[in-house]
C-alpha cells in the first residue's frame, strides 16, 4: 500500500468517526465547551505580553482546527453546536438565578 492511499484511507475513517460522534448531543456539547475554552471567537492579543498572546493564539488555532474538521464532514453541525451550547449556557444561568432567589 502506498503512503498517499494510506493517508486517504485514514482520513476517510477519521471523517466517518467524527460524523458518528457529531450525532451525539453530549459530544456536540463537549466540542462547544472546548471551542469556547479555546477562545475561538475571541481576541488573542494581550497588550504588552508576547507570551500570553502567543499562548492564546495557540488555543485559538486548536478551536479553528476543530471548526475546520467539523465543517468538512458536516456543514450543518457547527450552527447546531453553537445553538445547543448557547442554550446550555442560558439554562445554567437560569438555574443559577433560581438558586440566588
N, C-alpha and C positions, 0 to 999 in steps of 0.2 A: 504494500500500500504506500502510495507516495504521500509526502508531507501535506501538500495542499488539500488532498482528499480527506486526510485525517482531520485537518483543521475545519473543513467544511462540515464533516460529519459531527464533530464535537460541537460546533456552533449550532447545528440543527437540533441536536439533543438538548443543549442548553436552552434554546428558544422554546422547545416543547415543554421542558420542565418549568420554565418561567411562566408560560401560558397557563399551565395547570395550577401553579401557585396563585396566579392572579385571580383565579376563580374563587379563592378563599377570602372571606371578609377579614379574618384575623391577619392574614398575610398582607392584605392591602392596608389595613390599619397600621401594621408594623412598618411597612415601607413609608407610609405617610409620616410616621413619627421619626423615622431615620432621616428622611429628606428635610423635615423641619429642623432636626438637630444639626444637620449639616449646614444649615443656613442657606439652603439652596436658593431662596428668594430674597436673601438679604444683601447687605453691603459689606464686602470683606475688608475695606480699608479702615485701618485704625491709625489715626494721626500720630506720628512720632514713633511708631512701633513697627519696624520692618518684620520682626519675628512673628508678632501676633497677626499681622496682615498676611504673611506667608502661610501661617497655620490655618487661618480662616479660608484662604484661597484653596488650600488642600482639602479642607472639609467640603467646600462648595463643589470642588471637582468630583468628589465622590457622589454627591447628590445629583450632579449633572450627568454623571455616568449612569446612575440608576435610571434617571429620566430617559436617557437615550436608549438603554436596553429595553425598558418597558414600552416606549413608544414604537420601537422597531417591531415588537411582537404583537402589540395590541394598541392602536392609536386611541381607542376609547377608554383605556384603563386609567390614564393619568387624570382626566377630568373626574372620573368616578372616585379615584383615590383622594383627590383634593376635596371633593364634596363630602365624602364619608369622614375624612379627617376633621374638616370644619364642623360637621355635625357632632362628632365626638367631643371636640373642644367646647362647643355650645352646651352639650349635655353635662360635661364636667363642671362648667361654670354654673349652670342651673342648680346642680346638686350642691355645689359649694355655697351658693347664695341661700339655699334652703336650710343648710345647717347653721348658717350665721343668724338666721331669723329667730 
